Structures are given as structure tokens and as C-alpha cells.
Amino acid sequence: MLREGIDGVRIPSGCAVSAIFSKNGHRRSGENIIRSIALMHERSNGLGGGFAAYGIYPEYKNLYALHLFYEGKKAKEACEEFLNEHFDVVNLSKIPTRKVPSIKDEPLIWRYFVEPLHTKLSESQLDEETFVSRCVIRVNSEIDGAYIFSSGKNMGVFKAVGYPEDVGEFYRLEDYKGYCWTAHGRYPTNTPGWWGGAHPFSLLDRSVVHNGEISSYDANRRTIEMYGYRCNLLTDTEVITYIIDYLNRRKGLSYEETASVIAAPFWSAIERESEEERRRLTYLRSAFSGMLITGPFSIIVGFTGGIMALNDRLKLRSMVVGEKGEDVYIASEESAIRLIEPELDKVWAPKGGEPVLYYLKDPEMV
């Protein structure tokens, strides 16, 4: 089963996050992001590791790339029947992997490049992204043994039970090239290690890696499930991903505004702002109060054409940002940045609740 951990043992340790982003759209292989996250090996414990990469499927950039785990052939047959009913499947194949001794009990891992069937999309009366996201949630909630763990365009998530450097080798990430890479080495705070529970978590093109623990999980889960999301992956990071999708995609908030909801300033801090800013922050905190995330966290959010780094408002988890020319580096430790770029133009630790955002200089580069 996908939900089984390593010997069922929970080994307390730490978490690590890392990212590389090129503002000029330069695409690089996964080798450097693997080196960066591997340096923080001691923060992980082998119960989960993973990567998200953007710009890796230019030949299929207008199609949704669905990455799936299957527990067996029966689940695969049921899921493919669903996909064929709702999508035009342009290409499908196993995701290439190599044998790595430490990566065990792997499920069937497949990839599908698809676009919604026009008749189904028209019947649904939904916009395309909402249609796709609902199909993803249906598969993950209703088809036993099937799990769509990546569903964006021109991007992909690669994750497993294992140390992140072994996961990168397993998925042959040196064969991919992307303008943005994020990585995570996980110790499950409240859940056993299983393939679907490793980070990143993703819906459409938004992906999240997270270091920390959300004490507001139950309140956040109840709130987001009122809007059609289903939180059944046994982890708090899933909730963060859905909240960001809801605020940014469905409500149209900017990423800066989204950050002001999930890491909202304290009321005492809001009172010290100008009248206009006080009115704006009060609205965001009041209108989306159930989406305020409490507890220690540092997250990196990948999305088409950009990246965001964000600490909780008390900055209870470490995060460092470095810049060199057109390249941006983000990690839990400065050493994980210096390993791959020793000479930085600028390096700093963002303040609590302060979003750090970067975008491609030319959106057409996506």
C-alpha cells in the first residue's frame, strides 16, 4: 500500500526546503537542486523527499501533465477509464526511473499529457482549470489506489518515500531542464511516510514545499472543504496548497494578498499601518479568517512564471534567500545555497510574514 512508511517507524528529525529560480528563464537540469537539498540530509529521515520543476515539458506546454501513482493494475484501469471519459489523452507513458537500493515498494508511476474534452468541458459549465482541478480531486477521492500527484502545464512533481537525493536519482532528474526547481526533505510531523504524503503537494500549476507544522489544520481543513476541496492525503501541507489555489486562482488575490491572509499580521501591527493599508489588511483578515495558518512554517510556492517564499509571522522556521545575477536561491540553510553558488550578490533572511516573490522577466518564456 502507498500509505505504508519505512517499517512503520516515526523518526523525529527535521525538514529542509530548497529552490532555484531563473528570472531570465534559463533552463537547467535537476543536478544542482539535488546537491543543494542533499547537503541538508540530516534534516530528513528518509520518510519523504521530492521535487517540483517548471518548464520541463516545452513540447507539451499547452497540455496538462498528469503524474499518477497506482497501487496496481485494477486502479490503473479504473483511472484510465475516467481519464478517457473526460480528457483527450495525447500521450501516455511510464515515468522513467532507475533502480535505487533505498527506494523500495514503488507503485506504478505513469504520466499523461491531456486536454479536457470540449463536450465535457461545455457540459460542466466550468472554466478549464476548475474542470481539471475537480477531476483531480475526484480521482484522488473516489478511485481507490489511484493518486494524481501533479496536474499542471509544463511542470511536474516527482516524489517518493526516501531521502531527497535518492528520490532525485530514482527519477533521473538530470534528464530534465527547468527554469524553476523546488525540493523538500521531509520528516512527517503527524503522519507515517507514504509515497503520496511526500512533498511537494500540487494542484494545477501551484506546488508547495513546507517546513513546519500547522496547528490550525482542523480549522483550515473545515474552511477549505466548504469550497469543494477534499483533504484526504493525511497531511497539513495539502491544506496550504488548496488554500493558495482558492485565494489566488478562484478569488483572484495576488500572491502578496494571499500571503497577507495565510500569514496575516497581528491586529496590533495592522493598527500601526496607514488608514488605507489598515483597511486592506482588515478586510483580508476578516473575509478569509478561516484561512489564517498558525504554527511554525516556512513554505516555497512554485507557480507558472514565478516563485514565492514565506515564513510564518513569528518566523519560527529558518529560511534564507540569495541572489546572483538573474538567479535566485532559497533554502533552509545558507550553506545549501553557497554549495551551488559560492559568490552571491545578496543574501538575507526574510522577516516573518514577509513574502518574497520573483517572476520571469518575460512571461512568454514559459
KEROBA-998014 format. One record per residue: residue in three letters; z, x, y of N, C-alpha, C in turn. Coordinates in steps of 0.05 Angstrom, whole numbers, padded with zeros to 5 digits, always signed. Layout:
BEGIN
ALAZXYZXYZXY;...
This chain:
BEGIN
MET+00000+00017-00024+00000+00000+00000+00000+00017+00025;LEU-00013+00007+00046-00015+00023+00071+00013+00027+00084;ARG+00032+00009+00079+00057+00009+00093+00077+00028+00081;GLU+00070+00041+00059+00089+00059+00047+00091+00085+00063;GLY+00115+00095+00067+00119+00121+00081+00119+00143+00061;ILE+00127+00167+00070+00129+00190+00053+00156+00189+00039;ASP+00156+00182+00013+00180+00179-00003+00199+00159+00008;GLY+00190+00142+00026+00207+00121+00038+00230+00133+00055;VAL+00228+00157+00063+00250+00170+00077+00244+00172+00107;ARG+00263+00164+00123+00261+00166+00152+00275+00192+00161;ILE+00259+00210+00173+00270+00236+00181+00270+00237+00211;PRO+00293+00235+00223+00294+00236+00253+00283+00262+00263;SER+00267+00260+00284+00255+00284+00296+00247+00277+00324;GLY+00223+00283+00333+00214+00277+00360+00186+00267+00359;CYS+00175+00261+00383+00147+00253+00386+00133+00272+00405;ALA+00108+00275+00402+00092+00291+00420+00067+00277+00428;VAL+00058+00279+00453+00033+00268+00463+00018+00290+00477;SER-00009+00288+00476-00026+00308+00490-00052+00295+00496;ALA-00065+00305+00517-00092+00294+00525-00108+00315+00540;ILE-00134+00313+00537-00153+00329+00553-00174+00309+00564;PHE-00179+00312+00590-00199+00294+00603-00216+00310+00622;SER-00242+00305+00620-00261+00319+00637-00273+00300+00658;LYS-00267+00305+00683-00276+00288+00705-00306+00288+00708;ASN-00319+00310+00700-00348+00311+00703-00363+00303+00677;GLY-00348+00292+00658-00360+00281+00634-00367+00302+00613;HIS-00358+00326+00616-00364+00347+00597-00352+00339+00569;ARG-00369+00339+00549-00360+00331+00522-00354+00356+00506;ARG-00330+00356+00494-00321+00379+00477-00312+00369+00450;SER-00311+00387+00431-00303+00380+00404-00272+00375+00404;GLY-00263+00366+00381-00234+00360+00378-00217+00384+00372;GLU-00228+00408+00373-00213+00432+00365-00190+00438+00383;ASN-00194+00436+00410-00173+00443+00429-00150+00423+00428;ILE-00156+00397+00426-00135+00377+00425-00118+00380+00400;ILE-00130+00389+00378-00115+00394+00353-00097+00418+00358;ARG-00107+00439+00370-00090+00462+00376-00066+00455+00394;SER-00071+00438+00414-00050+00430+00433-00028+00415+00419;ILE-00035+00394+00403-00015+00378+00390-00001+00393+00368;ALA-00015+00412+00355-00004+00428+00334+00019+00446+00344;LEU+00017+00455+00369+00038+00472+00380+00065+00457+00381;MET+00064+00430+00382+00089+00414+00383+00096+00403+00356;HIS+00089+00418+00335+00093+00410+00307+00122+00401+00303;GLU+00141+00415+00314+00170+00409+00309+00178+00382+00320;ARG+00163+00370+00338+00169+00344+00349+00162+00322+00329;SER+00147+00328+00309+00137+00308+00290+00151+00312+00263;ASN+00145+00295+00244+00157+00298+00217+00138+00290+00195;GLY+00112+00288+00201+00092+00283+00181+00089+00253+00174;LEU+00103+00235+00188+00100+00207+00182+00079+00193+00199;GLY+00065+00208+00215+00044+00195+00230+00031+00215+00250;GLY+00005+00215+00251-00009+00231+00271-00036+00218+00276;GLY-00047+00223+00301-00073+00211+00306-00084+00219+00332;PHE-00110+00211+00336-00125+00219+00359-00143+00195+00368;ALA-00149+00194+00394-00169+00177+00405-00189+00194+00420;ALA-00215+00187+00418-00236+00203+00431-00256+00185+00444;TYR-00265+00192+00468-00283+00176+00483-00309+00191+00488;GLY-00332+00177+00486-00358+00189+00489-00369+00200+00464;ILE-00358+00193+00441-00366+00206+00415-00389+00193+00401;TYR-00397+00169+00410-00419+00155+00397-00441+00148+00417;PRO-00453+00168+00430-00473+00161+00450-00497+00147+00439;GLU-00504+00152+00414-00528+00138+00402-00523+00109+00397;TYR-00497+00101+00397-00490+00072+00393-00472+00062+00416;LYS-00476+00073+00440-00457+00068+00461-00455+00039+00470;ASN-00475+00023+00464-00474-00005+00472-00463-00023+00450;LEU-00455-00012+00428-00444-00027+00405-00414-00022+00402;TYR-00400-00042+00391-00371-00038+00385-00369-00022+00359;ALA-00353-00001+00360-00349+00016+00337-00322+00007+00324;LEU-00324-00006+00301-00300-00016+00287-00292+00004+00266;HIS-00268+00015+00268-00257+00032+00247-00237+00015+00231;LEU-00240+00016+00204-00224-00001+00187-00210+00015+00165;PHE-00186+00006+00158-00172+00014+00134-00173-00009+00115;TYR-00179-00003+00089-00178-00024+00068-00160-00014+00046;GLU-00144-00033+00036-00127-00026+00013-00142-00027-00014;GLY-00165-00039-00014-00181-00040-00039-00207-00054-00034;LYS-00223-00056-00055-00249-00068-00053-00248-00098-00046;LYS-00228-00112-00056-00226-00140-00050-00222-00145-00021;ALA-00205-00129-00008-00201-00132+00021-00227-00125+00036;LYS-00241-00105+00027-00266-00097+00040-00287-00119+00038;GLU-00289-00131+00015-00309-00153+00011-00302-00176+00029;ALA-00277-00183+00031-00268-00206+00048-00273-00200+00077;CYS-00267-00176+00086-00271-00169+00114-00301-00167+00121;GLU-00317-00156+00103-00345-00154+00109-00359-00181+00110;GLU-00349-00200+00094-00359-00227+00096-00353-00239+00124;PHE-00329-00234+00134-00321-00243+00161-00338-00230+00182;LEU-00342-00203+00180-00358-00189+00200-00386-00199+00200;ASN-00398-00203+00177-00426-00213+00176-00429-00241+00187;GLU-00407-00257+00187-00408-00284+00198-00407-00284+00228;HIS-00395-00262+00240-00390-00262+00269-00405-00241+00284;PHE-00416-00221+00270-00429-00198+00283-00456-00191+00270;ASP-00473-00179+00286-00496-00165+00275-00487-00137+00269;VAL-00486-00130+00244-00477-00103+00236-00501-00084+00236;VAL-00503-00067+00255-00526-00050+00259-00525-00026+00240;ASN-00500-00016+00236-00497+00008+00218-00469+00007+00207;LEU-00466+00016+00182-00440+00018+00169-00440+00041+00150;SER-00416+00054+00148-00414+00077+00130-00384+00084+00127;LYS-00378+00100+00107-00352+00112+00105-00348+00131+00128;ILE-00324+00133+00139-00318+00153+00159-00315+00180+00145;PRO-00330+00200+00153-00328+00226+00139-00300+00238+00140;THR-00290+00247+00117-00264+00260+00116-00267+00285+00097;ARG-00247+00301+00097-00246+00323+00078-00218+00322+00065;LYS-00216+00334+00041-00191+00335+00027-00172+00354+00041;VAL-00148+00344+00046-00126+00360+00058-00102+00354+00041;PRO-00090+00375+00029-00068+00370+00010-00045+00353+00020;SER-00039+00355+00045-00016+00340+00056-00022+00311+00062;ILE-00048+00304+00063-00056+00276+00069-00060+00262+00042;LYS-00043+00243+00036-00043+00231+00010-00045+00200+00012;ASP-00053+00188-00011-00054+00159-00013-00071+00146+00009;GLU-00093+00159+00015-00110+00148+00036-00123+00122+00027;PRO-00126+00103+00045-00140+00078+00039-00170+00083+00040;LEU-00186+00062+00036-00215+00063+00041-00218+00063+00072;ILE-00234+00081+00083-00237+00083+00112-00266+00080+00119;TRP-00273+00059+00133-00301+00052+00139-00305+00049+00169;ARG-00330+00050+00176-00338+00048+00205-00362+00029+00207;TYR-00362+00011+00226-00383-00009+00230-00391-00009+00260;PHE-00416-00007+00266-00426-00010+00293-00438-00038+00295;VAL-00427-00054+00313-00433-00083+00313-00437-00093+00341;GLU-00450-00116+00343-00450-00132+00367-00447-00161+00359;PRO-00433-00178+00376-00429-00205+00368-00455-00220+00364;LEU-00455-00238+00344-00478-00255+00340-00480-00274+00364;HIS-00504-00277+00376-00507-00293+00400-00499-00322+00395;THR-00505-00333+00372-00498-00361+00366-00468-00364+00365;LYS-00454-00345+00352-00425-00347+00350-00411-00344+00377;LEU-00422-00325+00393-00411-00320+00419-00414-00344+00437;SER-00438-00357+00436-00443-00381+00452-00425-00404+00443;GLU-00422-00408+00417-00405-00429+00407-00376-00425+00416;SER-00367-00401+00418-00339-00395+00424-00332-00401+00453;GLN-00353-00401+00471-00349-00404+00499-00330-00384+00511;LEU-00329-00360+00499-00313-00338+00508-00330-00316+00519;ASP-00319-00299+00536-00333-00275+00544-00334-00256+00520;GLU-00352-00237+00521-00356-00220+00497-00331-00205+00488;GLU-00317-00193+00507-00294-00177+00500-00272-00194+00488;THR-00268-00218+00499-00247-00236+00488-00255-00244+00460;PHE-00281-00250+00456-00290-00257+00429-00284-00235+00409;VAL-00291-00210+00416-00287-00188+00398-00257-00183+00393;SER-00241-00184+00414-00212-00180+00410-00200-00201+00393;ARG-00208-00226+00395-00198-00247+00378-00206-00243+00349;CYS-00230-00233+00345-00239-00227+00317-00222-00205+00305;VAL-00216-00184+00321-00200-00162+00312-00172-00172+00304;ILE-00160-00189+00321-00134-00199+00315-00134-00217+00290;ARG-00155-00233+00287-00158-00250+00263-00159-00233+00238;VAL-00175-00212+00238-00177-00195+00214-00149-00183+00208;ASN-00136-00172+00228-00111-00159+00223-00088-00177+00216;SER-00091-00203+00223-00070-00222+00217-00075-00238+00191;GLU-00101-00243+00184-00107-00262+00164-00120-00251+00139;ILE-00132-00227+00140-00145-00215+00117-00126-00194+00105;ASP-00114-00201+00083-00094-00183+00071-00107-00157+00062;GLY-00096-00135+00070-00106-00109+00061-00128-00097+00078;ALA-00135-00111+00101-00155-00100+00119-00143-00097+00147;TYR-00149-00075+00160-00137-00070+00186-00158-00055+00203;ILE-00166-00069+00225-00184-00056+00245-00166-00040+00264;PHE-00169-00014+00263-00151+00003+00280-00165+00015+00304;SER-00191+00009+00307-00206+00018+00331-00229-00001+00335;SER-00234-00009+00360-00254-00031+00365-00268-00028+00391;GLY-00269-00005+00404-00282-00002+00429-00311+00008+00427;LYS-00324+00010+00450-00351+00020+00451-00350+00050+00458;ASN-00366+00065+00443-00369+00094+00448-00342+00109+00448;MET-00324+00100+00431-00299+00113+00427-00289+00108+00399;GLY-00268+00123+00391-00258+00118+00365-00229+00129+00362;VAL-00214+00116+00345-00187+00124+00338-00188+00135+00310;PHE-00173+00157+00305-00171+00170+00279-00142+00175+00274;LYS-00130+00163+00253-00101+00166+00249-00094+00163+00220;ALA-00070+00173+00213-00062+00174+00185-00032+00180+00183;VAL-00021+00179+00159+00006+00189+00154+00003+00219+00149;GLY+00015+00234+00166+00014+00263+00164+00019+00276+00190;TYR+00021+00303+00191+00023+00317+00216-00004+00316+00230;PRO-00004+00315+00257-00029+00310+00271-00050+00332+00266;GLU-00042+00357+00264-00062+00378+00259-00076+00374+00232;ASP-00061+00363+00212-00073+00357+00186-00091+00333+00188;VAL-00083+00314+00204-00099+00290+00208-00126+00297+00221;GLY-00125+00315+00241-00150+00325+00254-00168+00339+00235;GLU-00157+00355+00217-00173+00368+00196-00185+00348+00177;PHE-00168+00329+00169-00176+00308+00150-00201+00293+00160;TYR-00201+00286+00186-00223+00270+00197-00246+00287+00208;ARG-00244+00314+00205-00265+00332+00213-00272+00328+00243;LEU-00251+00329+00260-00255+00323+00288-00270+00345+00303;GLU-00274+00368+00290-00291+00388+00302-00320+00380+00304;ASP-00327+00359+00288-00355+00349+00288-00360+00329+00310;TYR-00340+00320+00324-00343+00300+00346-00342+00314+00373;LYS-00355+00302+00393-00353+00312+00420-00347+00289+00439;GLY-00326+00292+00455-00318+00271+00474-00309+00282+00501;TYR-00311+00265+00522-00302+00273+00548-00272+00269+00552;CYS-00260+00254+00533-00231+00248+00534-00220+00248+00506;TRP-00198+00263+00503-00183+00263+00477-00154+00258+00482;THR-00142+00241+00466-00113+00238+00466-00102+00243+00438;ALA-00077+00251+00436-00066+00258+00410-00036+00251+00409;HIS-00027+00247+00384+00001+00239+00381+00012+00250+00355;GLY+00036+00261+00355+00051+00268+00332+00076+00250+00331;ARG+00079+00235+00310+00098+00213+00310+00122+00216+00291;TYR+00145+00208+00301+00166+00201+00282+00172+00171+00287;PRO+00170+00154+00267+00174+00126+00270+00203+00120+00278;THR+00207+00108+00301+00234+00103+00310+00248+00082+00294;ASN+00234+00060+00289+00247+00038+00275+00232+00028+00250;THR+00210+00042+00243+00194+00032+00221+00186+00055+00203;PRO+00180+00049+00178+00170+00070+00160+00143+00080+00168;GLY+00136+00104+00159+00109+00114+00165+00089+00100+00147;TRP+00067+00090+00159+00045+00079+00144+00019+00084+00160;TRP-00003+00083+00147-00028+00090+00160-00034+00074+00185;GLY-00030+00048+00183-00035+00031+00207-00015+00035+00229;GLY+00009+00044+00222+00030+00047+00242+00030+00073+00257;ALA+00011+00092+00250+00009+00116+00265-00004+00110+00292;HIS+00000+00127+00312-00013+00125+00338-00040+00140+00337;PRO-00058+00134+00355-00058+00114+00377-00061+00086+00366;PHE-00051+00067+00383-00057+00039+00380-00079+00031+00399;SER-00097+00014+00390-00120+00009+00406-00129-00020+00404;LEU-00140-00031+00425-00154-00057+00425-00177-00054+00445;LEU-00201-00060+00435-00225-00055+00450-00225-00025+00458;ASP-00230-00019+00484-00232+00009+00491-00206+00021+00501;ARG-00184+00006+00501-00158+00016+00510-00142+00027+00487;SER-00132+00051+00490-00116+00063+00469-00090+00074+00481;VAL-00069+00074+00465-00043+00082+00475-00030+00102+00456;VAL-00020+00124+00466-00001+00141+00451+00025+00141+00466;HIS+00047+00142+00451+00073+00135+00463+00095+00153+00451;ASN+00110+00165+00469+00134+00180+00461+00158+00164+00471;GLY+00175+00154+00454+00199+00140+00463+00205+00115+00446;GLU+00221+00098+00457+00229+00074+00442+00233+00051+00462;ILE+00222+00028+00456+00223+00005+00474+00247-00013+00467;SER+00267-00014+00484+00290-00031+00479+00284-00060+00485;SER+00262-00065+00500+00255-00093+00507+00234-00105+00488;TYR+00231-00093+00464+00210-00101+00446+00209-00131+00441;ASP+00232-00143+00434+00232-00172+00427+00223-00189+00450;ALA+00233-00184+00474+00225-00199+00498+00195-00195+00504;ASN+00186-00170+00502+00158-00164+00507+00140-00178+00486;ARG+00148-00177+00461+00132-00189+00439+00130-00219+00443;ARG+00152-00232+00449+00152-00261+00453+00134-00269+00476;THR+00134-00253+00497+00118-00259+00520+00088-00256+00514;ILE+00080-00233+00502+00052-00228+00498+00040-00246+00477;GLU+00056-00255+00458+00046-00273+00437+00040-00300+00448;MET+00050-00307+00471+00044-00333+00484+00014-00333+00492;TYR+00002-00310+00494-00026-00308+00504-00046-00302+00482;GLY-00038-00308+00457-00057-00306+00435-00057-00280+00420;TYR-00040-00261+00427-00037-00236+00412-00018-00239+00389;ARG-00023-00224+00368-00006-00225+00344+00006-00198+00339;CYS+00032-00195+00341+00045-00169+00338+00056-00167+00309;ASN+00040-00156+00291+00047-00155+00263+00044-00127+00251;LEU+00044-00107+00268+00040-00080+00258+00065-00063+00257;LEU+00088-00076+00261+00114-00064+00257+00120-00041+00275;THR+00112-00042+00300+00118-00020+00319+00117-00030+00347;ASP+00134-00018+00364+00135-00026+00392+00111-00018+00408;THR+00097+00003+00400+00074+00012+00415+00051-00008+00415;GLU+00049-00024+00394+00029-00045+00393+00032-00064+00417;VAL+00057-00069+00424+00063-00088+00446+00053-00076+00472;ILE+00057-00050+00476+00048-00037+00501+00017-00040+00503;THR+00003-00035+00481-00026-00037+00481-00035-00065+00489;TYR-00023-00085+00478-00031-00113+00484-00024-00121+00512;ILE-00001-00112+00522+00007-00118+00550-00013-00105+00569;ILE-00021-00081+00564-00041-00067+00582-00068-00082+00580;ASP-00076-00090+00557-00101-00105+00554-00100-00131+00569;TYR-00077-00145+00567-00074-00171+00581-00075-00167+00611;LEU-00059-00149+00621-00057-00145+00650-00083-00135+00662;ASN-00095-00115+00650-00118-00102+00661-00144-00118+00656;ARG-00149-00125+00631-00174-00138+00624-00174-00168+00631;ARG-00153-00181+00622-00153-00211+00625-00143-00220+00652;LYS-00124-00207+00665-00114-00215+00691-00127-00200+00714;GLY-00142-00178+00707-00157-00164+00728-00140-00146+00745;LEU-00116-00138+00736-00100-00120+00752-00111-00092+00749;SER-00108-00076+00770-00116-00048+00768-00096-00033+00750;TYR-00102-00009+00743-00083+00006+00727-00058+00014+00743;GLU-00061+00018+00769-00038+00022+00786-00020-00002+00786;GLU-00032-00026+00789-00016-00051+00788-00004-00056+00761;THR-00019-00049+00740-00008-00052+00713+00017-00034+00710;ALA+00016-00010+00720+00039+00008+00719+00063-00004+00734;SER+00057-00018+00756+00078-00030+00772+00091-00054+00758;VAL+00078-00063+00737+00090-00085+00721+00107-00073+00698;ILE+00095-00055+00682+00109-00046+00658+00130-00025+00665;ALA+00127-00011+00687+00148+00008+00696+00156+00000+00725;ALA+00163-00025+00729+00168-00035+00755+00191-00021+00769;PRO+00189-00016+00795+00211-00003+00810+00236-00022+00809;PHE+00259-00010+00812+00283-00025+00813+00283-00042+00839;TRP+00297-00064+00839+00297-00082+00862+00307-00066+00887;SER+00326-00049+00883+00337-00033+00905+00315-00015+00918;ALA+00297-00005+00900+00275+00012+00910+00255-00005+00925;ILE+00249-00029+00914+00230-00047+00927+00239-00055+00955;GLU+00265-00059+00958+00276-00067+00984+00271-00046+01006;ARG+00267-00021+00998+00263+00000+01018+00234+00004+01026;GLU+00216-00011+01013+00187-00009+01019+00180-00025+01045;SER+00156-00020+01054+00146-00036+01077+00144-00065+01069;GLU+00141-00082+01089+00140-00111+01083+00117-00118+01065;GLU+00093-00107+01070+00070-00113+01053+00074-00103+01025;GLU+00083-00078+01022+00088-00067+00995+00110-00082+00981;ARG+00131-00089+00995+00153-00104+00983+00143-00131+00972;ARG+00125-00144+00987+00115-00170+00979+00097-00166+00953;ARG+00081-00145+00953+00064-00140+00930+00080-00134+00905;LEU+00099-00116+00907+00115-00108+00884+00133-00131+00874;THR+00143-00147+00892+00159-00170+00885+00143-00190+00869;TYR+00118-00195+00878+00100-00213+00863+00095-00203+00835;LEU+00088-00177+00832+00081-00166+00806+00105-00167+00788;ARG+00129-00160+00798+00152-00160+00781+00161-00188+00773;SER+00157-00207+00791+00165-00235+00785+00145-00250+00768;ALA+00119-00246+00774+00099-00261+00759+00096-00252+00730;PHE+00102-00226+00725+00099-00216+00697+00125-00203+00688;SER+00147-00217+00693+00174-00206+00687+00178-00200+00657;GLY+00165-00216+00640+00169-00212+00611+00154-00187+00601;MET+00138-00174+00618+00123-00151+00610+00134-00125+00621;LEU+00157-00126+00634+00172-00102+00642+00182-00088+00617;ILE+00174-00063+00613+00182-00048+00590+00206-00031+00596;THR+00228-00034+00581+00252-00019+00586+00257+00000+00562;GLY+00272+00021+00568+00277+00041+00548+00261+00066+00554;PRO+00266+00088+00541+00253+00114+00547+00224+00114+00537;PHE+00205+00121+00554+00178+00124+00544+00162+00142+00562;SER+00143+00156+00550+00121+00168+00564+00096+00160+00548;ILE+00076+00150+00563+00052+00140+00549+00027+00152+00562;ILE+00006+00155+00546-00020+00162+00556-00039+00140+00547;VAL-00053+00129+00567-00071+00107+00562-00100+00117+00566;GLY-00116+00115+00545-00144+00122+00547-00160+00096+00551;PHE-00181+00098+00567-00199+00075+00570-00226+00086+00579;THR-00246+00069+00577-00274+00078+00583-00275+00088+00611;GLY-00281+00114+00614-00285+00126+00640-00260+00136+00654;GLY-00237+00135+00640-00212+00144+00653-00189+00148+00635;ILE-00166+00156+00647-00142+00161+00632-00118+00157+00651;MET-00096+00147+00640-00071+00143+00655-00048+00154+00640;ALA-00030+00169+00654-00005+00178+00643+00018+00165+00659;LEU+00039+00156+00644+00060+00142+00657+00086+00146+00642;ASN+00107+00152+00658+00135+00154+00648+00150+00128+00654;ASP+00171+00122+00639+00189+00101+00646+00201+00107+00674;ARG+00212+00087+00687+00221+00091+00715+00245+00109+00718;LEU+00259+00115+00696+00281+00134+00697+00273+00162+00687;LYS+00248+00164+00678+00237+00189+00667+00255+00201+00645;LEU+00258+00185+00624+00275+00193+00602+00260+00208+00580;ARG+00234+00212+00583+00218+00227+00565+00201+00247+00581;SER+00196+00270+00570+00182+00291+00584+00152+00286+00585;MET+00139+00295+00607+00110+00294+00609+00102+00313+00631;VAL+00082+00330+00625+00071+00349+00644+00041+00345+00647;VAL+00032+00349+00672+00003+00346+00678-00007+00372+00690;GLY-00030+00382+00681-00042+00406+00692-00071+00401+00699;GLU-00081+00415+00719-00109+00413+00727-00122+00441+00728;LYS-00147+00443+00719-00162+00467+00721-00191+00459+00726;GLY-00200+00463+00751-00227+00455+00758-00230+00425+00754;GLU-00250+00417+00738-00255+00388+00733-00240+00378+00709;ASP-00224+00394+00696-00210+00387+00672-00181+00380+00677;VAL-00171+00360+00663-00143+00351+00665-00130+00353+00638;TYR-00105+00362+00638-00089+00366+00613-00062+00351+00617;ILE-00054+00337+00596-00029+00322+00597-00015+00327+00570;ALA+00011+00333+00571+00025+00338+00546+00055+00334+00550;SER+00069+00332+00527+00098+00330+00528+00111+00357+00537;GLU+00097+00379+00532+00107+00405+00539+00085+00421+00553;GLU+00093+00437+00574+00074+00453+00588+00061+00474+00569;SER+00076+00483+00550+00065+00503+00531+00041+00493+00516;ALA+00040+00467+00511+00017+00455+00496-00008+00454+00514;ILE-00004+00456+00540-00027+00457+00559-00035+00487+00562;ARG-00016+00504+00566-00021+00532+00571-00035+00545+00547;LEU-00030+00535+00523-00043+00546+00499-00073+00544+00501;ILE-00084+00522+00512-00113+00519+00513-00124+00524+00540;GLU-00107+00525+00561-00116+00533+00588-00094+00548+00602;PRO-00092+00574+00598-00070+00590+00609-00069+00591+00639;GLU-00093+00590+00652-00094+00593+00682-00100+00566+00694;LEU-00079+00552+00703-00081+00526+00715-00082+00528+00745;ASP-00097+00510+00758-00098+00508+00787-00072+00494+00797;LYS-00062+00476+00781-00039+00460+00789-00025+00449+00764;VAL+00001+00448+00765+00017+00437+00743+00042+00424+00754;TRP+00049+00401+00744+00073+00387+00754+00082+00366+00734;ALA+00106+00356+00738+00117+00335+00721+00118+00309+00738;PRO+00103+00288+00731+00103+00264+00747+00131+00251+00749;LYS+00135+00237+00770+00160+00223+00774+00162+00198+00755;GLY+00186+00189+00751+00189+00165+00735+00175+00141+00748;GLY+00160+00126+00731+00146+00103+00741+00121+00108+00758;GLU+00114+00133+00761+00091+00141+00778+00066+00145+00760;PRO+00046+00127+00762+00022+00130+00746+00005+00153+00755;VAL-00005+00168+00737-00024+00190+00743-00051+00182+00731;LEU-00071+00178+00748-00096+00167+00739-00119+00186+00746;TYR-00138+00188+00727-00162+00203+00731-00186+00186+00721;TYR-00209+00189+00735-00233+00175+00727-00257+00194+00727;LEU-00277+00187+00712-00302+00202+00713-00313+00200+00741;LYS-00324+00222+00751-00336+00222+00777-00360+00204+00779;ASP-00374+00203+00757-00398+00186+00755-00396+00167+00731;PRO-00390+00141+00736-00387+00122+00714-00411+00121+00695;GLU-00435+00129+00705-00459+00128+00689-00458+00149+00667;MET-00438+00168+00668-00436+00188+00648-00425+00177+00622;VAL-00414+00153+00622-00402+00141+00598-00425+00136+00578;
